[in-house]
Amino acid sequence: MKRSGSMINVDSTLSSEVLSKPEALGVDETVEGKYPKYQRKRANCTENDGQFKITTQSDQYFTLYAHRLETMRTILQERCAKTHPGVSVKENVLNMEESECILIGALYKAMPLKPNVLKEYTEERAILPAPQRQSFVSEKDQLFLEDEHGRTLLVGVAFEVAKYLSGTCVAVRGKGDPYTGEFETYEIILPGLAPQPSLPSPSTLKNKWAMLVSGINLGADGVNPLHFQLLVEYITGRSGSPQEHSFQKDIVRVVIAGNSIYVPEEDLFQDHSLRFTKKEQTNLASSAKELDLNLLSMARSCVVDLMPGERDPARYLLPQQPLNKCLVPSSSKLSTMTLSPNPHSFFLDKVLFLGHSGQPIDNIEKYMTVESRMELVKQTLQWRHIAPTAPDVLGSFPGNSDPFIIAQSPHVFFVGNQPKFETELIEGEDGQKIRIVLLPSFSTSHTVALVDLETLNCIPFQISVYDDEEYSS
C-alpha cells in the first residue's frame, strides 16, 4: 500500500476552531519557505496507581467485601445525616424497625439466569448446550440488602430491581416488617460523587492536550495496520501542515487504554487448553514486535502510557498488572514509556485522570438494565466504585482491601474499548466537574480522543485512508 494513497481526516471541531487560527497556536509566519521548529510541551505527571498494583494477596474475598462495606458505611452515614437528619440510622440490617429508619449495606441481586458453575457443567454434558445470553436480567430477580449480620429482602414500588446491581453499597430508607423480615423501601440512597481535588491555575494548563486511544488490536483479522502507523506519524510530527505541527506539539501525553495486541478467544484454540499453536505464537510475536517498534517511535517524541486490556497477553484478573517488558523490549527501555496497570490513575499537571480498559462496563451491562453506556458510567461514579461486580462475576485478585473504590472524583474519567465515541461533562452537588470519555476501538473506528487540560473539553480525532473498503474486502 502506498503512502500517497492515505489521508488524514481531522474532526471538524478541531480543524475549524484550532487549526484555522495559526496565530493563536504560536506559528511563526515570519519564516517564509521554511517549516518552523517546535518544542513539545511538557506536563508534570504523578502516578496514582498505588491501589491498583498488587503487592500482597489474600486467600479469601471476604476481606475485600468487608473493606468495601466498611469504607462505604462511613460515607453513607455522613450523607444520610445531611439529607435525612431526623431518621434513625441502624447499625445493622437486623435492627430494622416498623417505624421509618435507614439501613446501610451491600446490595445482592438474586438472579435465576445468572451463570452457575454446576449448572454450566451439566449443560456442557447435555446433547444440546444452552444458548449464550447477552443479559441475565429477568422479572424474577429479587433485591436484598446485606451486611456482616444478615440480609433482608427489599420490597416496594419506589425502585426497579432491574436498575440495581449486586456489590454496590447503599443506604435504604423505609420500614421493616417483623413478620416477613422484609423491608418496605421508600428510597435508595447512593454514596454520590466523591470529593474532587482542586484544579491548578488555568494559565499553567494553557494549550496542553492529552490523547486517549484504545483497541489498536494489532494482529486481528481485517485490521489495517496503516491507521496506527499514520497515528504514530501524526503524534511524532511527521505528517500534517505547519499549523498542525503547532497543535501536535501541545499533546503532552498519550494513553493507550488496552487491547493493543490481539489474542484469539479461548474457543478459537484447537484443544481449549489456553496453549498457543505454533502459528498463533508466530502471529503474537509479530504483533508484539510491530507494537514495540511503533511505540519506540512514539515514545521518542511524546510520553506514552500503555495499559493492558481484555484481549492483551496479560492476566485477566483485575486490577490487571502492567504488561511484561518482554513484549515491548525496545520501547520499554525509554523513560518516556510507562507500562501501567488497568485501571490506571495519574495526575497530569494536577489534573486527575482515572480510567480502565472497559471490562467492568461490559460486565455490568449483563446484570442490570441501563439506558446507555454513558448512563452506566455515570452510575459507577455515583456508586464511587469502578467494578462493583468484582469479584462476584468479574475476575479480580483477592486482597485485604478493595482497590476499585473511588476515593477522589477524577477530572477526566475514561473507559476504553466501547462501541462508539461518547463524551459528556457532568457536575456534582459540591462543584465537582468530571469529563467522561468513552473510547471506541481504534481498529474499527480509527478514532481517538483529545482532552484539553485547561477547559476539560474533549474532541474526537479520526484517521482514515482512501482504500479502507478495498483493504477490508
Buried (B, 14 or more C-beta within 10 A) or exposed (E): EEEEEBEBEBBEBBBEEBBEEBEEBEBEEEEEEEEBEBEBEEBEBEBBBEBBEBEEEEEEBEBBBBBBBBBBBEBBEEBBEEBBEEBEBBEBBBEBEEEBBBBBBBBBBEBEBBEEEEEEEEEEEEEEEEEEEEEBBEEEBEBBBBBEEBBBBBBBEBBEBBBBBBBBBBBBBBBBBEEEBBBBBBBBBBBBBBEBBEBBEEEBBEBBBBBBBBBBBBBBEEBBBBBBBBBBBBBBBEBBEBBBBBBBBBBBBBBBBBBBBBBBEEEEBEEEEEEBEEEBEEBBEEBBBBBBBBBBBBBEBBBBBBBBBBBBBBEBBBBBBBBBEEBBEBBBEBEBBBBBBBBBBBBBBBBBBBBBBBBBBBBBBBBBEBEEBBEBBBBBBBBBBBBBBBBBBBBBBBBEBBBBBBEBBBBBBBBBBBEEBBBBEBEBEEEBBBBBBBBBBBBBBBBBBBBBBBEBBBBBBBBBBEBBEEBEE
